[in-house]
């Protein structure tokens, strides 16, 4: 039987998204179409941005495709497990 796991997901409200992206230095690149999904390489926009996560100290962006969101969650989960001593 498969063991149930849980993942904590932190959310950013739409009204705070621009502020967070600017603080991370990502807003301009995102609005100019210069950023890509870390999973599928799709060009990102404010409309199709699905999430952000940190991998090896770097902020990664993913699109809103469910496959990309699931893969990003798996990467976060794997990264957390590899840092447990």
C-alpha positions as CSV (number, residue, x, y, z in Angstrom):
1,X,0.0,0.0,0.0
2,X,1.3,3.4,-0.9
3,X,2.3,5.7,2.0
4,X,0.5,9.1,2.1
5,X,2.8,12.1,2.1
6,X,2.0,15.7,2.5
7,X,3.7,18.9,1.2
8,X,3.3,22.4,2.6
9,X,2.7,24.9,-0.2
10,X,3.1,28.6,0.5
11,X,0.8,30.8,-1.5
12,X,1.3,34.3,-2.8
13,X,-1.9,36.3,-3.2
14,X,-2.4,37.8,-6.7
15,X,-2.3,41.3,-5.2
16,X,1.2,40.6,-3.8
17,X,2.6,38.8,-6.8
18,X,4.1,41.8,-8.6
19,X,5.8,42.9,-5.4
20,X,7.3,39.5,-4.8
21,X,8.5,39.1,-8.4
22,X,10.0,42.6,-8.3
23,X,11.8,41.8,-5.0
24,X,13.2,38.7,-6.6
25,X,14.3,40.6,-9.7
26,X,12.0,38.6,-12.0
27,X,9.1,40.9,-12.8
28,X,10.6,42.7,-15.8
29,X,11.9,39.5,-17.4
30,X,8.5,37.9,-16.9
31,X,6.5,40.7,-18.4
32,X,8.9,40.9,-21.4
33,X,8.5,37.2,-22.1
34,X,12.1,36.4,-21.3
35,X,11.5,33.7,-18.6
36,X,10.7,30.1,-19.2
37,X,9.2,27.3,-17.2
38,X,11.9,25.3,-15.4
39,X,10.1,22.1,-16.4
40,X,8.8,22.4,-20.0
41,X,10.6,25.5,-21.2
42,X,7.3,27.2,-22.1
43,X,7.5,31.0,-22.2
44,X,6.1,32.5,-19.0
45,X,3.7,35.4,-18.6
46,X,1.7,36.7,-15.7
47,X,-1.3,34.8,-17.1
48,X,0.4,31.4,-17.2
49,X,2.7,31.6,-14.2
50,X,1.9,28.6,-12.0
51,X,4.4,28.8,-9.2
52,X,7.9,29.5,-7.8
53,X,10.2,27.2,-6.0
54,X,13.8,27.2,-4.8
55,X,16.3,24.6,-6.1
56,X,19.9,24.6,-5.1
57,X,19.5,28.2,-3.8
58,X,18.1,29.4,-7.1
59,X,14.5,30.6,-7.6
60,X,12.8,28.6,-10.4
61,X,9.5,29.4,-12.1
62,X,7.0,27.0,-13.5
63,X,4.0,27.4,-15.8
64,X,0.4,26.5,-14.8
65,X,0.4,23.1,-16.6
66,X,-0.5,20.5,-14.0
67,X,2.3,18.3,-15.2
68,X,4.8,21.0,-14.5
69,X,3.3,21.9,-11.1
70,X,3.4,18.2,-10.1
71,X,7.1,17.8,-11.2
72,X,8.0,21.0,-9.4
73,X,6.4,19.7,-6.2
74,X,8.3,16.4,-6.6
75,X,11.6,18.3,-7.0
76,X,10.9,20.3,-3.9
77,X,10.0,17.1,-1.9
78,X,13.2,15.4,-3.2
79,X,15.3,18.4,-2.3
80,X,13.9,18.6,1.2
81,X,14.6,14.8,1.7
82,X,18.1,15.1,0.5
83,X,18.8,17.8,3.1
84,X,17.6,15.8,6.1
85,X,20.5,14.4,8.1
